[in-house]
Amino acid sequence: MVSYKDLGLVNTREMFAKAIKGGYAVPAFNFNNMEQLQAIVMAAAETKSPVILQVSKGARNYANQTLLRYMAEGAVEYAKELGWAKPQIVLHLDHGDSFELCKSCVDMGFSSVMIDGSALPYDENVALTKRVVEYAHQHDVTVEGELGVLAGVEDEVASEVSHYTKPEEVVDFVTKTGVDSLAISIGTSHGAYKFTPEQCTVDPKTGRLVPPPLAFDVLAAIEKELPGFPIVLHGSSSVPQEEVETINKYGGALKAAVGIPEEELRQAAKSAVCKINIDSDSRLAMTAAIREVFATKPAEFDPRKYLGPARDNMTKLYIHKIKEVLGSDGKAE
């Protein structure tokens, strides 16, 4: 048993309470490798933003659970080296799909876990979530549950259709399960292909696809039912078109990739939404930088020469998200 407190990590309880009062959202950035982790820590340390290091089941298998434990501990120490005296860093399991996986993460030093039973019948979702909460809370680990289903595909999480969260269910779910935060569905979706072209309109000035707006009426109804309760948005990458264009310029084939407009995420961050998940955007930033090096310097084969620019591009993206979208800069001095 490894306690996250021994690794220098924190859970989300105080972090989310401050975010709700302060009208901002904490970034939850997914990572799979060292360069992504370095970029996240550099951005958070520079902006003094609380941050959630988010790991999916697939990423945990890819990186190895033991290495992840030491990477998280190293992230805290690295942040201190960068001048962040008291780092506020969470290690969080994204989309846990079983009690056994969540328990394993708690036992290996995660400070927060998500149990995603949203595809199950309601009563089964409640029972599974409650079981995870009971175990995690014994170790002061916070738990995120989910109601509603997001469309899209990302890292083994897939659904063809979305189902908005039903506001009339949220109080019962939170009361019965004891979860610390709730992921909801209001029109976000996973991956870089969040919407079909048929769902979008076309901006006459740019020719770019414009996605359907988020269901802020559903969010408002949920807030009314659960005043002051931490709400989470998944599938909230904005799919920066400049990164998509760079990828396509240098041999990529990303067609009709469109994300959630950043102004809508800013609006959500000012509400009870206190955690916003971002994964695809960093993948795009990383891929764009690597493709550019491969195309413009075809003789290059030193991984540092293409992963270094990729890391720099991701750091730039994370700083932008923290400052311009989520408003979490300066909240973890």
C-alpha positions as CSV (number, residue, x, y, z in Angstrom):
1,M,0.0,0.0,0.0
2,V,1.4,3.4,-1.1
3,S,-0.2,6.5,0.3
4,Y,-0.4,9.4,-2.1
5,K,0.5,11.7,0.8
6,D,3.9,10.1,1.0
7,L,4.4,11.0,-2.6
8,G,3.6,14.7,-1.9
9,L,0.3,14.6,-3.8
10,V,-3.1,16.1,-2.6
11,N,-6.7,15.0,-3.2
12,T,-9.3,17.2,-4.9
13,R,-11.5,18.1,-1.9
14,E,-10.0,21.5,-0.9
15,M,-8.9,22.2,-4.5
16,F,-12.5,21.9,-5.8
17,A,-14.0,23.9,-2.9
18,K,-11.7,26.8,-3.7
19,A,-12.4,26.6,-7.4
20,I,-16.2,26.8,-6.9
21,K,-15.8,29.8,-4.7
22,G,-13.3,31.4,-7.0
23,G,-15.2,30.9,-10.2
24,Y,-12.5,29.0,-12.1
25,A,-11.8,25.4,-13.1
26,V,-8.8,23.1,-12.3
27,P,-7.2,21.6,-15.4
28,A,-7.1,17.9,-15.7
29,F,-4.5,17.0,-18.3
30,N,-4.1,13.4,-19.5
31,F,-0.6,12.1,-19.9
32,N,1.1,8.9,-21.2
33,N,4.8,9.7,-21.2
34,M,7.6,11.8,-19.7
35,E,7.4,14.6,-22.2
36,Q,3.7,15.2,-21.5
37,L,4.3,15.1,-17.8
38,Q,7.2,17.5,-18.0
39,A,5.1,19.9,-20.0
40,I,2.2,19.8,-17.6
41,V,4.4,20.4,-14.6
42,M,6.3,23.2,-16.3
43,A,3.1,24.9,-17.2
44,A,1.5,24.5,-13.7
45,A,4.7,25.6,-11.9
46,E,5.0,28.7,-14.2
47,T,1.4,29.8,-13.7
48,K,1.1,28.5,-10.1
49,S,-2.0,26.6,-11.0
50,P,-3.4,23.6,-9.2
51,V,-3.3,20.7,-11.6
52,I,-4.7,17.2,-12.0
53,L,-2.4,14.6,-13.7
54,Q,-4.9,12.3,-15.3
55,V,-4.2,8.7,-16.3
56,S,-6.6,6.5,-18.2
57,K,-6.7,2.7,-17.9
58,G,-4.9,2.5,-21.2
59,A,-2.3,5.0,-20.2
60,R,-1.6,3.1,-17.0
61,N,-1.1,-0.1,-18.9
62,Y,1.2,1.8,-21.4
63,A,3.3,3.6,-18.8
64,N,3.3,0.8,-16.1
65,Q,1.7,1.3,-12.7
66,T,5.0,1.2,-10.8
67,L,6.7,3.8,-13.0
68,L,3.6,6.0,-12.7
69,R,4.0,6.1,-9.0
70,Y,7.5,7.3,-9.2
71,M,6.7,9.7,-12.1
72,A,4.0,11.3,-9.9
73,E,6.4,11.6,-7.0
74,G,9.0,13.0,-9.4
75,A,6.5,15.5,-10.7
76,V,6.1,17.0,-7.2
77,E,9.8,17.3,-6.7
78,Y,10.3,18.7,-10.2
79,A,7.7,21.4,-9.5
80,K,9.6,22.4,-6.4
81,E,12.8,22.6,-8.4
82,L,11.0,25.0,-10.8
83,G,10.2,27.3,-7.9
84,W,6.7,26.1,-6.9
85,A,7.2,25.9,-3.1
86,K,3.9,24.1,-2.4
87,P,2.8,22.2,-5.4
88,Q,-0.9,21.2,-5.6
89,I,-0.8,18.2,-7.7
90,V,-3.4,15.4,-8.0
91,L,-2.8,11.9,-9.6
92,H,-6.2,10.9,-10.9
93,L,-7.6,7.8,-12.6
94,D,-9.7,8.8,-15.6
95,H,-12.6,6.5,-16.5
96,G,-12.0,3.6,-14.2
97,D,-14.2,0.8,-15.3
98,S,-14.2,-1.6,-12.3
99,F,-13.9,-1.7,-8.6
100,E,-10.7,-3.7,-8.9
101,L,-9.0,-1.1,-11.1
102,C,-10.0,1.8,-8.8
103,K,-8.7,-0.2,-5.7
104,S,-5.4,-0.9,-7.4
105,C,-4.9,2.8,-8.2
106,V,-5.8,3.8,-4.6
107,D,-3.3,1.2,-3.3
108,M,-0.6,2.4,-5.7
109,G,-0.6,6.1,-4.7
110,F,-3.4,7.7,-6.7
111,S,-5.0,10.6,-4.8
112,S,-8.2,10.6,-6.8
113,V,-10.1,8.0,-8.9
114,M,-13.0,8.1,-11.2
115,I,-15.4,5.2,-11.4
116,D,-17.4,5.4,-14.7
117,G,-20.6,3.4,-14.4
118,S,-22.5,5.7,-16.7
119,A,-23.2,3.0,-19.3
120,L,-24.7,0.7,-16.6
121,P,-28.4,0.7,-15.5
122,Y,-28.9,3.5,-12.9
123,D,-29.1,1.2,-9.9
124,E,-25.9,-0.7,-10.9
125,N,-24.1,2.6,-11.4
126,V,-25.1,3.6,-7.9
127,A,-24.0,0.3,-6.4
128,L,-20.6,0.3,-8.2
129,T,-19.9,3.9,-7.4
130,K,-20.8,3.5,-3.8
131,R,-18.5,0.5,-3.4
132,V,-15.5,2.5,-4.8
133,V,-16.3,5.5,-2.6
134,E,-16.4,3.3,0.5
135,Y,-13.0,1.9,-0.2
136,A,-11.4,5.1,-1.4
137,H,-12.6,7.2,1.5
138,Q,-10.9,4.8,3.9
139,H,-7.6,6.2,2.5
140,D,-8.8,9.8,2.1
141,V,-8.8,9.4,-1.7
142,T,-11.5,11.4,-3.5
143,V,-13.9,9.9,-6.0
144,E,-15.5,11.2,-9.2
145,G,-18.7,9.5,-10.5
146,E,-20.5,10.0,-13.8
147,L,-24.2,10.4,-14.8
148,G,-25.0,10.7,-18.5
149,V,-23.0,9.3,-21.5
150,L,-20.6,11.2,-23.7
151,A,-20.3,10.4,-27.4
152,G,-17.0,10.0,-29.1
153,V,-13.9,7.8,-28.9
154,E,-10.8,8.3,-26.8
155,D,-8.5,5.8,-25.1
156,E,-10.8,2.8,-24.9
157,V,-13.8,5.0,-23.9
158,A,-16.4,4.9,-26.7
159,S,-20.0,5.6,-27.3
160,E,-21.9,6.4,-30.6
161,V,-24.5,8.5,-28.9
162,S,-24.6,10.9,-26.0
163,H,-27.3,11.1,-23.3
164,Y,-27.6,14.3,-21.3
165,T,-27.4,14.0,-17.6
166,K,-30.9,14.1,-16.1
167,P,-31.0,16.8,-13.4
168,E,-33.8,15.0,-11.6
169,E,-31.3,12.1,-10.8
170,V,-28.3,14.0,-9.5
171,V,-29.4,14.5,-5.9
172,D,-30.3,10.8,-5.5
173,F,-27.1,9.7,-7.1
174,V,-24.8,11.9,-5.0
175,T,-26.7,11.1,-1.8
176,K,-26.6,7.3,-2.3
177,T,-23.0,7.1,-3.5
178,G,-21.2,9.7,-1.4
179,V,-19.1,10.8,-4.4
180,D,-17.0,13.9,-4.1
181,S,-17.6,15.2,-7.6
182,L,-19.9,14.4,-10.6
183,A,-19.0,14.2,-14.3
184,I,-22.0,15.3,-16.4
185,S,-23.0,15.2,-20.0
186,I,-24.1,18.5,-21.5
187,G,-22.8,18.1,-25.1
188,T,-19.1,17.6,-24.8
189,S,-17.7,14.4,-26.3
190,H,-14.4,12.5,-26.5
191,G,-11.7,12.7,-29.1
192,A,-10.8,15.0,-31.9
193,Y,-13.8,14.0,-33.9
194,K,-16.4,15.1,-31.4
195,F,-19.1,16.0,-34.0
196,T,-20.1,14.9,-37.4
197,P,-20.2,17.6,-40.1
198,E,-24.0,17.2,-40.2
199,Q,-24.2,18.3,-36.5
200,C,-22.2,21.5,-37.2
201,T,-22.7,24.8,-39.0
202,V,-20.1,26.5,-41.1
203,D,-18.5,29.8,-40.2
204,P,-18.9,31.9,-43.4
205,K,-15.7,33.9,-42.6
206,T,-13.3,31.1,-42.0
207,G,-15.1,28.1,-43.6
208,R,-14.5,26.1,-40.4
209,L,-17.0,23.9,-38.7
210,V,-18.8,25.3,-35.7
211,P,-20.2,22.6,-33.2
212,P,-23.6,22.7,-31.6
213,P,-23.5,24.7,-28.3
214,L,-23.3,23.1,-24.9
215,A,-26.5,22.6,-23.0
216,F,-26.0,25.3,-20.4
217,D,-29.7,25.0,-19.5
218,V,-29.0,21.4,-18.3
219,L,-25.9,22.6,-16.4
220,A,-28.0,25.3,-14.7
221,A,-30.7,22.8,-13.7
222,I,-28.0,20.5,-12.2
223,E,-26.5,23.4,-10.3
224,K,-29.9,24.3,-8.9
225,E,-30.4,20.7,-7.7
226,L,-26.8,20.5,-6.3
227,P,-25.8,24.0,-5.3
228,G,-22.1,24.3,-4.6
229,F,-21.3,20.7,-5.6
230,P,-18.2,20.0,-7.7
231,I,-19.1,19.3,-11.4
232,V,-16.7,17.9,-14.0
233,L,-16.7,18.2,-17.8
234,H,-15.1,15.4,-19.8
235,G,-14.4,15.6,-23.5
236,S,-13.5,19.3,-23.4
237,S,-10.7,19.6,-25.8
238,S,-11.1,22.5,-28.2
239,V,-9.2,20.9,-31.1
240,P,-7.1,24.0,-31.9
241,Q,-7.4,24.5,-35.7
242,E,-3.8,25.8,-36.0
243,E,-2.5,22.5,-34.7
244,V,-4.9,20.5,-37.0
245,E,-3.7,22.7,-40.0
246,T,0.0,22.1,-39.1
247,I,-0.6,18.3,-38.9
248,N,-2.4,18.3,-42.3
249,K,0.2,20.6,-43.8
250,Y,3.0,18.1,-43.0
251,G,1.3,14.9,-44.2
252,G,-1.6,14.4,-41.7
253,A,-5.1,13.5,-42.6
254,L,-7.4,15.1,-39.9
255,K,-10.6,16.0,-41.7
256,A,-13.6,17.6,-39.9
257,A,-11.8,17.6,-36.5
258,V,-13.6,20.1,-34.4
259,G,-13.8,20.7,-30.6
260,I,-15.6,22.7,-27.9
261,P,-15.2,26.5,-28.3
262,E,-13.0,27.9,-25.6
263,E,-15.4,30.7,-24.8
264,E,-18.0,28.0,-23.8
265,L,-15.4,26.4,-21.6
266,R,-14.7,29.8,-20.0
267,Q,-18.4,30.2,-19.3
268,A,-18.6,26.7,-17.8
269,A,-15.5,27.3,-15.6
270,K,-17.2,30.3,-14.0
271,S,-20.0,28.1,-12.8
272,A,-19.9,25.0,-10.5
273,V,-17.8,23.2,-13.1
274,C,-14.5,23.0,-11.2
275,K,-12.6,20.4,-13.2
276,I,-12.3,20.3,-17.0
277,N,-10.6,17.4,-18.8
278,I,-8.3,18.1,-21.7
279,D,-6.5,15.3,-23.6
280,S,-6.9,15.5,-27.4
281,D,-5.5,19.1,-27.5
282,S,-2.2,18.0,-26.1
283,R,-2.0,15.0,-28.5
284,L,-2.6,17.4,-31.4
285,A,0.1,19.9,-30.2
286,M,2.5,17.0,-29.7
287,T,1.8,15.5,-33.1
288,A,1.9,18.8,-34.9
289,A,5.4,19.6,-33.6
290,I,6.7,16.1,-34.4
291,R,5.3,16.1,-37.9
292,E,6.9,19.5,-38.6
293,V,10.3,18.3,-37.5
294,F,10.0,15.1,-39.6
295,A,8.9,17.0,-42.7
296,T,11.4,19.8,-42.5
297,K,14.4,17.9,-41.1
298,P,14.0,14.4,-42.7
299,A,17.6,13.4,-41.7
300,E,16.8,13.9,-38.0
301,F,16.6,10.8,-35.9
302,D,17.5,12.0,-32.4
303,P,14.2,11.6,-30.4
304,R,15.2,14.7,-28.3
305,K,15.2,16.8,-31.4
306,Y,11.5,16.1,-32.1
307,L,10.2,15.3,-28.6
308,G,11.8,18.5,-27.3
309,P,9.8,20.8,-29.7
310,A,6.7,18.6,-28.9
311,R,7.2,19.2,-25.2
312,D,7.6,23.0,-25.8
313,N,4.4,23.1,-27.9
314,M,2.4,21.2,-25.2
315,T,3.7,23.5,-22.5
316,K,2.6,26.6,-24.5
317,L,-0.8,25.0,-24.9
318,Y,-1.2,24.1,-21.2
319,I,-0.3,27.7,-20.2
320,H,-2.8,29.0,-22.6
321,K,-5.6,26.8,-21.2
322,I,-4.7,27.6,-17.6
323,K,-4.6,31.4,-18.1
324,E,-7.1,32.1,-20.9
325,V,-9.7,29.4,-20.6
326,L,-9.8,27.9,-17.0
327,G,-8.7,30.9,-15.0
328,S,-6.7,28.8,-12.5
329,D,-3.4,30.7,-12.7
330,G,-2.2,32.1,-9.4
331,K,-4.6,29.9,-7.4
332,A,-1.9,27.6,-5.9
333,E,0.8,30.1,-4.8
